[in-house]
Amino acid sequence: MNSIDWIAKILLIIGGLNWGLAIWNINLVTAVSDGIFATIIYALVGISALWAVYKLVKK
């Protein structure tokens, strides 16, 4: 497992926690950062999800 896989896993965990906390109207990403940084984090989580799908299909 290379470093890209580890980074993708960490970002997917962040995204999953953010979705889980949304039940209580808590947004973890915007609590930590706001504005363009939150947008960048969301984009990175989305790219990580695409990477995970690619890795699943590749096997």
PAVEX-144850 format. One record per residue: residue in three letters; x, y, z of N, C-alpha, C in turn. Coordinates in steps of 0.2 Angstrom, whole numbers, padded with zeros to 4 digits, always signed. Layout:
! residues N
ALAXYZXYZXYZ
...
END
This chain:
! residues 59
MET+0004-0006+0000+0000+0000+0000+0004+0006+0000
ASN+0003+0010-0005+0008+0016-0005+0005+0022-0002
SER+0008+0028-0002+0006+0034+0002+0000+0037-0001
ILE-0002+0036-0008-0008+0039-0010-0014+0035-0007
ASP-0013+0028-0007-0018+0024-0004-0020+0027+0004
TRP-0015+0028+0007-0015+0030+0014-0019+0037+0015
ILE-0017+0041+0010-0020+0048+0010-0027+0048+0008
ALA-0029+0043+0003-0036+0042+0001-0040+0040+0007
LYS-0037+0035+0011-0041+0032+0016-0042+0037+0022
ILE-0037+0041+0023-0038+0046+0028-0044+0051+0026
LEU-0043+0053+0020-0048+0058+0017-0055+0055+0017
LEU-0056+0048+0016-0062+0045+0016-0065+0044+0023
ILE-0061+0044+0028-0063+0043+0035-0065+0050+0037
ILE-0062+0055+0035-0064+0062+0036-0071+0063+0033
GLY-0072+0061+0027-0078+0062+0023-0084+0058+0026
GLY-0082+0052+0028-0087+0048+0032-0089+0051+0038
LEU-0085+0053+0042-0086+0056+0049-0091+0063+0048
ASN-0089+0066+0042-0093+0072+0041-0100+0071+0039
TRP-0101+0066+0035-0108+0063+0034-0111+0061+0040
GLY-0108+0057+0044-0111+0054+0050-0113+0060+0055
LEU-0109+0065+0056-0110+0070+0060-0116+0075+0057
ALA-0117+0074+0051-0123+0078+0048-0130+0077+0051
ILE-0130+0071+0054-0136+0069+0057-0138+0074+0062
TRP-0133+0077+0066-0134+0082+0071-0133+0089+0069
ASN-0133+0090+0062-0131+0096+0059-0124+0099+0061
ILE-0120+0095+0062-0113+0096+0063-0109+0095+0057
ASN-0105+0100+0054-0101+0100+0048-0094+0100+0051
LEU-0090+0095+0051-0084+0094+0053-0079+0099+0049
VAL-0080+0098+0042-0075+0102+0038-0076+0109+0039
THR-0082+0112+0039-0082+0119+0040-0081+0122+0047
ALA-0081+0117+0052-0079+0119+0059-0072+0120+0059
VAL-0068+0116+0055-0061+0116+0055-0058+0122+0050
SER-0061+0122+0045-0059+0128+0040-0065+0130+0036
ASP-0065+0136+0033-0070+0139+0030-0068+0142+0023
GLY-0073+0143+0019-0071+0146+0013-0068+0142+0008
ILE-0063+0144+0004-0060+0140-0001-0056+0134+0002
PHE-0054+0134+0008-0051+0128+0011-0056+0122+0012
ALA-0062+0124+0014-0067+0119+0014-0069+0116+0007
THR-0069+0120+0002-0070+0118-0004-0065+0113-0007
ILE-0058+0115-0005-0053+0110-0007-0053+0104-0003
ILE-0055+0104+0003-0056+0098+0007-0061+0093+0004
TYR-0067+0096+0002-0072+0092-0001-0070+0089-0008
ALA-0066+0093-0012-0064+0091-0018-0059+0085-0017
LEU-0055+0086-0012-0050+0080-0011-0053+0074-0008
VAL-0059+0075-0004-0062+0069-0002-0066+0065-0008
GLY-0068+0070-0013-0071+0067-0019-0066+0063-0023
ILE-0061+0066-0024-0055+0063-0028-0053+0056-0025
SER-0053+0056-0018-0051+0050-0014-0056+0045-0015
ALA-0063+0047-0016-0068+0042-0017-0067+0039-0024
LEU-0065+0043-0029-0064+0041-0036-0058+0036-0036
TRP-0053+0038-0032-0047+0033-0032-0049+0026-0029
ALA-0053+0027-0023-0055+0020-0020-0059+0016-0025
VAL-0063+0019-0029-0067+0015-0034-0063+0012-0039
TYR-0058+0016-0041-0053+0014-0046-0049+0008-0043
LYS-0047+0008-0037-0043+0003-0034-0048-0004-0034
LEU-0054-0003-0032-0059-0008-0032-0060-0012-0038
VAL-0061-0008-0043-0062-0010-0050-0056-0013-0053
LYS-0050-0011-0051-0044-0013-0054-0042-0020-0052
LYS-0044-0022-0046-0043-0029-0043-0046-0034-0047
END
